[in-house]
Amino acid sequence: MSPRVQSVNCVQVAMLMLLTGRPVSAQDALLHGLVSKVVPEEQLEQETLAVARRVCESSRPVVALGKAVFHRQVTLGRDAAYASAAAAMLENLTLRDGQEGIRAFLEKRKPVWSNTDAVDTNTH
């Protein structure tokens, strides 16, 4: 299913919930893209904190770029979305943290983020 179709489907399910006041089961919410993961209630806080920790361990400028591209693509057609993603990947490669991520991956080590949106002029 394309992201556009998934987005429309998600909106339709959310609207049905709003208009009828009926909740959707966790499995149906997962099926329709309203949630990205379902865990038992007793694991919810632990899982939420794990996701938050993972985001916080990432480079702020790289995450910000990814979020911006993600939100922009939702309204685009397929070809424009691919072009937008390609441009974002190139932009990411100019960021100091984008290059650090690639170096860390190739060197099989944990990245050390600068957390600046500085462009690295010393490309290797």
N, C-alpha and C positions, 0 to 999 in steps of 0.2 A: 504494500500500500504506500503511495507517495506521501511525503510530509504534508502536502496540501490537503489530501483526502483525510489523512489522520487528524489534521487540525479541524477540519469541518466536522468530522465524526465526533471529536472531543467536545466541540462547541454544542453540537446537537444533544449529546448526552447531558452536558451541564445544563442546557436550557430545559430539558425534560425534568431534571431534578428540581430546578428553580420553579417551574410552572406547576408541578404536581406536589412538590414538597416531600416526595418519596426519596429516601436514600438509595444509593447504589451499593451493592456489595463490594467488598474489597477486590474480589476476583473480576467483577464486571468493570470496576474502575480501572483495573490493570489492563483488561482486554481492550477497553476503549481509549486508553492513553491518558486517563485523568491522573494516574499515579505511575511512577516508574518502577516501583517495587512494592511487594506486599510481604510483611513480616508479622509474626505473632505479636500481639500487643505487649507481652512482657519483654520483647526485644526491641520495641520501637525506639525508646530513648537511646539505647546503646547504638542502634543502627544509625539514627539521626546524628548523634555525636560523631560517629565514625565518618560519615559523609562530610560533615562540617569540618572535621579535622583534616580530611584529605584536601578539601578545597583550600583551607587555610595554609596548607603546606605547599600549595602551588604558587606560581608567580602571579602577582596581582595584575600586571599589565597583560600577560598572556591570557589569563582568565577573563579580563575585561574585554579584550579583543574577541575572544571566543563567544562571550555572551552577546556582544553587539552584533556579530555576524549571525549568530543563531536567530536572534530576534528579527533581524533584517530579512533573513531568508524565508521566514514564515509567510511573508506577503508576496514573495517572488515566484514566478514560474520556474520550472525545472532548469532550463538553460541559464536563466539569469541567476538562479541559486548556485549552480555549479560555478559560474563565472565569479560570483561574489566570494565563494569559498576559496577559489584559486587565488584571488587577489589577497584575501586574508592570510592564506598560507605564505604567500610571498612577503607580505607585511610582517608577519610573525618572524620570518627569517632575518629581518633587519633589526629586530629588537635584541638588546643585549641578553635578555632572559631566554628568548627564542633560541639564540645560538648556544647559550649555556645548556639548555635542555638537550640539544642535539649532541653537543660535546659529552655531556654526562652520560647519555645513552650509549654513545660509541665507546666511551671509556669504562662503561659498566660501573658507574658510581652514582651516588645521589647528587642531584644538582644543587648548586649554591646560588640562590636567586639574589639578584641585586634589588628587585622590586622597584625598579625605575623603568620608565618607558623610553629610556635613552636608546638611541640607535647606535649599534656597534659599528664603528667605522673601521675596525681592525678585523675584517672578515678573513677567515682562513681558507 
